[in-house]
Amino acid sequence: KKLTGMAFRVPTSDVSVVDLTCELNTETNYDAICAAMKAASEGAMKGVLGYTTESVVSTDFRGVSMPSIFDAGAGIMLDGSFVKVVAWYDNEYGYTCNMMRVVKHVAA
């Protein structure tokens, strides 16, 4: 239904975080969302979407090539259809790796 979010720089030289808030069409729970993200990170989006349940800080993602790492411990279900999810990314090295993925895709 509705989608809002923001990305903000954290006090490191090259890691950022995305805070995404969504109003869903159907009710669910946070465990189901985490399970779907984990399945995607191990399946069709492997290498593009990462998944972590560890207690992490921004510097843990420095040098990570994936464009997005879902942080299962940082999100929250606000009600049955309103959820906030968090993902980290290295906006220097990770961005460069992602651009190389795009170049390879276009060249193929």
C-alpha positions in Angstrom: 0.0 0.0 0.0 2.4 2.6 1.2 6.2 2.8 1.2 8.6 5.2 2.8 12.2 5.0 3.7 15.5 6.7 4.0 19.2 6.0 3.6 21.6 7.9 5.9 25.3 8.0 6.2 26.6 6.7 9.5 29.9 8.0 10.9 32.2 5.8 8.9 33.9 6.6 5.6 32.2 4.0 3.5 29.2 2.1 5.0 25.6 3.2 5.0 22.2 1.9 6.2 18.8 1.8 4.6 15.7 2.2 6.9 12.7 1.1 4.9 9.1 1.3 6.3 6.3 -0.4 4.4 2.6 -0.8 4.7 1.8 -4.2 3.3 -1.4 -5.4 1.4 -1.8 -8.4 3.8 -1.0 -9.0 7.4 2.1 -11.0 8.3 4.6 -11.2 11.1 8.3 -10.3 11.4 9.4 -13.9 11.5 7.8 -14.5 8.1 9.5 -11.5 6.6 12.8 -12.6 8.0 12.3 -16.1 6.6 11.4 -14.7 3.2 14.6 -12.5 3.2 16.7 -15.4 4.3 15.3 -17.6 1.6 15.9 -14.9 -1.0 19.5 -14.4 0.2 20.1 -18.1 -0.2 18.2 -18.5 -3.5 17.5 -16.2 -6.4 19.2 -13.2 -4.8 22.3 -15.0 -3.5 25.3 -12.7 -3.8 23.1 -9.7 -4.1 21.1 -9.8 -0.9 22.9 -10.8 2.3 21.3 -11.8 5.6 22.5 -11.4 9.2 21.1 -12.2 12.6 24.3 -11.1 14.4 24.6 -8.0 16.5 26.4 -5.7 14.0 27.7 -2.2 13.6 28.5 -0.2 10.5 32.2 -1.2 10.3 31.2 -4.9 10.1 30.1 -4.2 6.5 33.3 -2.5 5.2 34.5 -4.4 2.2 31.3 -6.4 1.6 30.6 -6.7 -2.1 26.8 -7.4 -1.8 24.6 -4.4 -2.6 22.4 -5.0 0.5 22.6 -7.0 3.7 19.3 -7.5 5.5 19.7 -7.0 9.3 17.1 -9.3 10.9 17.8 -7.9 14.4 17.3 -4.3 13.5 13.8 -4.4 12.0 10.4 -4.3 13.8 6.8 -5.1 13.0 4.8 -2.0 13.9 1.5 -3.7 13.5 0.1 -6.6 11.4 0.7 -4.9 8.0 3.2 -2.1 8.8 6.9 -3.1 9.0 10.3 -1.4 9.3 13.3 -3.3 7.8 17.0 -2.3 7.9 19.7 -3.2 5.4 23.4 -2.2 5.3 25.8 -1.7 2.4 29.3 -0.6 1.7 28.7 2.5 -0.5 32.2 2.5 -1.9 33.5 -1.0 -2.5 30.0 -2.5 -2.6 28.9 0.1 -5.1 31.9 -0.6 -7.3 31.1 -4.3 -7.2 27.5 -3.7 -8.1 28.5 -1.5 -11.1 30.7 -4.3 -12.3 27.7 -6.7 -12.0 25.7 -4.3 -14.2 28.6 -4.0 -16.8 28.8 -7.8 -17.0 25.0 -8.1 -17.4 24.9 -5.4 -20.1 27.9 -7.0 -21.9 26.3 -10.5 -21.9 
